[in-house]
Amino acid sequence: MKEDILEDIIRKAEDWRKQICACNQCYTSKASLIFPPFRQKIVLISESPFNFPNECKTLGDFLEKDFLESVRRKSGSIIPANIFDFLYRTFKPVFSDSPTTRDVGKFLRCVYWTHAAKKSLKDLSGNRREYAEKCSETTFRELKEIHPKLIVTASSVALHILFGRKYMESFGKQVEKVREHGKLLTVKELICEKEKPLLSRTCTFKDCEVAIFPNPSPTAAKWKKEAYGTEEIRTVLNCIHRTL
């Protein structure tokens, strides 16, 4: 039986799903992977719910099976093996050594997790960025609702849509800022105005901090090895942990 905390999250997620979709496509299906807003301090934007729906057809199934079972199988490597390993390591203070449904609920109340593309891109051909751009207005609404202190990106697609930057350029800027000042980049430091990205539309988020990670997918092994091989990544993780 689901604990009350997950029941509350599932109920609120369904209410939020009905409110938020700007294009009438992103979150229209009940199989949509959407989590409710709780005025979290952190927004995490990954690329897409790649493998959902699968045998898990509902949010409740996803939280109890895909999410919980996967964080329990965390790898011993410094480099995250997949998105769930990434969640456990990046937001470690909210998880116990043996994660429970209570930990999953705590994570979702501390971190608003969304995706650049709201539907799975697994079986879609063509430019992934174009699919994600169709969801950008919904992403903007989500950010306005949460008004985070910190945006964590784990997707080159998200970086381009939000800031108009490529991953390597963005990660290099992060390393430089952390190395010289021991602090994270802010939106105003990262954004490329000439590209007219999503966050150029408002000054609301200009002082919001940004933490940049490679996509945790197994296919991004090269980028993960390089990123987690830097000394600066530890500072980035510490900054996230303090914000939690």
C-alpha positions as a printed NumPy array, in Angstrom:
array([[  0.   ,   0.   ,   0.   ],
       [  1.261,   3.457,  -0.88 ],
       [  2.118,   5.675,   2.065],
       [ -0.06 ,   8.742,   2.586],
       [  2.74 ,  11.013,   1.382],
       [  2.771,   9.385,  -2.069],
       [ -1.022,   9.391,  -2.265],
       [ -0.965,  13.13 ,  -1.638],
       [  1.699,  13.674,  -4.307],
       [ -0.21 ,  11.596,  -6.872],
       [ -3.438,  13.482,  -6.196],
       [ -1.766,  16.888,  -6.443],
       [  0.093,  15.827,  -9.603],
       [ -3.193,  15.03 , -11.316],
       [ -4.606,  18.455, -10.39 ],
       [ -1.429,  20.116, -11.654],
       [ -1.512,  18.149, -14.909],
       [ -4.925,  19.594, -15.701],
       [ -3.686,  23.153, -15.128],
       [ -0.223,  23.374, -16.605],
       [ -0.053,  22.189, -20.221],
       [  0.276,  25.177, -22.558],
       [  0.122,  23.284, -25.867],
       [ -2.583,  20.739, -25.005],
       [ -0.13 ,  17.958, -25.848],
       [  2.592,  17.766, -23.159],
       [  0.64 ,  16.547, -20.154],
       [ -2.723,  15.597, -21.638],
       [ -2.353,  11.852, -21.053],
       [ -2.838,  10.315, -17.63 ],
       [  0.382,   8.428, -18.321],
       [  2.26 ,  11.741, -18.281],
       [  5.207,  11.907, -15.903],
       [  4.466,  15.083, -13.973],
       [  5.118,  15.974, -10.343],
       [  3.324,  18.637,  -8.299],
       [  4.706,  22.025,  -7.239],
       [  5.449,  22.565,  -3.546],
       [  7.425,  25.808,  -3.93 ],
       [ 10.59 ,  23.718,  -4.054],
       [ 13.909,  25.564,  -3.903],
       [ 15.349,  23.451,  -6.712],
       [ 14.115,  22.659, -10.219],
       [ 15.729,  19.705, -12.007],
       [ 15.358,  19.586, -15.788],
       [ 16.368,  16.363, -17.521],
       [ 15.811,  15.571, -21.192],
       [ 12.658,  13.446, -21.356],
       [ 10.872,  10.596, -19.549],
       [ 12.74 ,   8.25 , -21.893],
       [ 11.339,   4.917, -20.78 ],
       [  7.881,   5.943, -19.526],
       [  5.284,   4.65 , -19.871],
       [  6.587,   1.08 , -19.868],
       [  5.265,  -1.681, -17.636],
       [  4.564,   1.227, -15.296],
       [  1.452,   2.92 , -16.657],
       [  0.689,   5.367, -13.852],
       [  2.574,   7.839, -11.684],
       [  1.984,   5.642,  -8.653],
       [  3.553,   2.643, -10.383],
       [  6.482,   4.778, -11.488],
       [  7.184,   6.086,  -7.977],
       [  6.939,   2.703,  -6.255],
       [  8.604,   0.593,  -8.928],
       [ 10.836,   2.479, -11.382],
       [ 11.898,   5.242,  -8.975],
       [ 12.132,   3.521,  -5.603],
       [ 13.49 ,   0.199,  -6.826],
       [ 16.061,   1.936,  -9.01 ],
       [ 17.456,   4.242,  -6.29 ],
       [ 17.743,   1.198,  -4.053],
       [ 19.964,  -0.394,  -6.723],
       [ 22.381,   2.565,  -6.675],
       [ 25.782,   1.788,  -8.133],
       [ 29.032,   2.048,  -6.228],
       [ 30.653,   4.214,  -8.885],
       [ 31.324,   7.943,  -8.533],
       [ 29.841,   8.324, -12.016],
       [ 26.041,   7.856, -12.045],
       [ 24.941,   4.902, -14.147],
       [ 21.518,   6.3  , -15.07 ],
       [ 18.956,   8.945, -14.142],
       [ 17.989,   7.285, -10.853],
       [ 21.598,   6.883,  -9.785],
       [ 22.021,  10.555, -10.682],
       [ 19.063,  11.524,  -8.477],
       [ 20.441,   9.586,  -5.523],
       [ 23.932,  11.029,  -5.786],
       [ 23.031,  14.597,  -6.704],
       [ 20.374,  14.982,  -4.003],
       [ 21.908,  12.593,  -1.481],
       [ 20.82 ,  14.447,   1.708],
       [ 17.142,  13.626,   1.085],
       [ 17.747,   9.877,   0.761],
       [ 18.529,   7.374,   3.482],
       [ 21.032,   4.578,   2.923],
       [ 18.105,   2.224,   2.259],
       [ 15.597,   4.457,   0.453],
       [ 11.891,   4.132,   1.223],
       [  8.707,   5.64 ,  -0.195],
       [  9.104,   8.358,   2.432],
       [ 12.445,   9.305,   0.868],
       [ 10.825,   9.49 ,  -2.579],
       [  8.193,  11.83 ,  -1.176],
       [ 10.842,  13.944,   0.535],
       [ 12.772,  14.257,  -2.719],
       [  9.685,  15.427,  -4.633],
       [  8.897,  18.013,  -1.961],
       [ 12.455,  19.36 ,  -2.128],
       [ 13.05 ,  19.152,  -5.906],
       [ 10.62 ,  19.938,  -8.714],
       [ 11.606,  17.441, -11.41 ],
       [ 10.55 ,  18.186, -14.97 ],
       [ 11.8  ,  17.442, -18.475],
       [ 12.705,  19.559, -21.481],
       [ 10.501,  17.246, -23.576],
       [  7.478,  16.182, -21.575],
       [  6.929,  12.94 , -23.497],
       [  9.369,  10.128, -24.202],
       [ 11.608,  10.69 , -27.227],
       [ 12.579,   7.015, -27.4  ],
       [ 10.574,   6.134, -30.496],
       [ 10.62 ,   9.534, -32.187],
       [ 12.807,  10.367, -35.163],
       [ 14.13 ,  13.792, -36.049],
       [ 15.59 ,  16.638, -34.01 ],
       [ 15.035,  16.109, -30.284],
       [ 15.435,  19.799, -29.637],
       [ 12.449,  20.57 , -31.855],
       [ 10.244,  18.218, -29.852],
       [ 11.4  ,  19.809, -26.604],
       [ 10.853,  23.334, -27.916],
       [  7.168,  22.516, -28.343],
       [  7.069,  22.074, -24.565],
       [  9.001,  25.252, -23.744],
       [  5.952,  27.337, -22.822],
       [  4.918,  24.686, -20.314],
       [  8.455,  24.649, -18.894],
       [  8.28 ,  28.435, -18.531],
       [  4.996,  28.144, -16.625],
       [  6.535,  25.549, -14.335],
       [  9.51 ,  27.795, -13.547],
       [  7.231,  30.767, -12.851],
       [  5.154,  28.661, -10.464],
       [  8.143,  27.295,  -8.544],
       [ 10.418,  30.383,  -8.703],
       [ 13.472,  28.296,  -7.734],
       [ 16.708,  29.386,  -6.121],
       [ 18.608,  26.793,  -8.154],
       [ 18.093,  25.194, -11.572],
       [ 19.859,  21.865, -12.132],
       [ 20.184,  20.781, -15.77 ],
       [ 21.042,  17.259, -16.907],
       [ 20.408,  17.694, -20.617],
       [ 22.096,  19.552, -23.468],
       [ 18.622,  20.079, -24.948],
       [ 17.481,  21.816, -21.764],
       [ 20.589,  24.008, -21.761],
       [ 19.909,  25.179, -25.3  ],
       [ 16.229,  25.903, -24.681],
       [ 16.718,  27.686, -21.357],
       [ 19.999,  29.509, -21.962],
       [ 20.854,  29.295, -25.656],
       [ 24.118,  27.484, -24.826],
       [ 25.776,  24.221, -25.813],
       [ 26.745,  21.728, -23.132],
       [ 30.556,  21.901, -23.42 ],
       [ 30.541,  25.699, -23.452],
       [ 28.215,  25.795, -20.43 ],
       [ 30.132,  23.201, -18.433],
       [ 33.376,  25.062, -19.139],
       [ 31.875,  28.265, -17.778],
       [ 30.768,  26.411, -14.672],
       [ 34.227,  24.956, -14.058],
       [ 35.788,  28.404, -14.461],
       [ 33.354,  30.08 , -12.044],
       [ 33.684,  27.354,  -9.427],
       [ 37.482,  27.27 ,  -9.721],
       [ 37.864,  31.036,  -9.35 ],
       [ 35.07 ,  31.874,  -6.916],
       [ 33.804,  28.647,  -5.386],
       [ 30.269,  29.507,  -6.492],
       [ 27.745,  28.403,  -9.078],
       [ 26.873,  30.357, -12.193],
       [ 23.728,  32.455, -12.224],
       [ 21.166,  32.636, -15.018],
       [ 22.356,  36.111, -16.054],
       [ 25.956,  34.856, -16.321],
       [ 25.054,  31.843, -18.438],
       [ 22.314,  33.098, -20.729],
       [ 23.123,  33.93 , -24.37 ],
       [ 20.716,  36.766, -25.188],
       [ 21.327,  36.764, -28.94 ],
       [ 19.897,  33.218, -29.179],
       [ 16.681,  34.458, -27.516],
       [ 16.355,  31.429, -25.219],
       [ 13.417,  30.829, -22.909],
       [ 14.84 ,  32.616, -19.877],
       [ 15.671,  35.754, -21.862],
       [ 11.947,  36.573, -21.681],
       [ 12.118,  37.72 , -18.081],
       [ 14.524,  39.107, -15.492],
       [ 12.73 ,  37.16 , -12.749],
       [ 15.308,  34.386, -12.696],
       [ 18.476,  36.388, -13.399],
       [ 19.975,  35.732,  -9.946],
       [ 18.89 ,  32.094,  -9.812],
       [ 21.871,  29.736,  -9.587],
       [ 22.516,  27.031, -12.168],
       [ 24.203,  23.639, -11.784],
       [ 25.168,  21.876, -15.019],
       [ 25.567,  18.124, -15.462],
       [ 25.8  ,  15.875, -18.515],
       [ 22.858,  13.703, -19.408],
       [ 23.089,  10.706, -17.016],
       [ 22.106,   8.283, -19.781],
       [ 24.494,   5.347, -20.32 ],
       [ 24.978,   6.642, -23.886],
       [ 26.682,   9.767, -22.486],
       [ 29.541,   7.838, -20.86 ],
       [ 32.271,  10.075, -22.335],
       [ 30.727,  13.307, -21.046],
       [ 30.012,  11.81 , -17.633],
       [ 33.564,  10.551, -17.222],
       [ 34.964,  13.987, -18.06 ],
       [ 32.524,  15.874, -15.834],
       [ 32.869,  13.669, -12.77 ],
       [ 36.622,  13.61 , -13.19 ],
       [ 36.862,  17.316, -12.335],
       [ 37.54 ,  18.626,  -8.824],
       [ 34.924,  21.319,  -9.358],
       [ 32.032,  18.829,  -9.537],
       [ 32.351,  18.239,  -5.796],
       [ 31.801,  21.936,  -5.133],
       [ 28.769,  21.899,  -7.412],
       [ 27.304,  18.95 ,  -5.49 ],
       [ 28.014,  20.648,  -2.155],
       [ 26.184,  23.778,  -3.329],
       [ 23.157,  21.65 ,  -4.234],
       [ 23.239,  19.877,  -0.877],
       [ 23.319,  23.192,   0.994],
       [ 20.297,  24.431,  -0.978],
       [ 18.34 ,  21.307,  -0.066]])
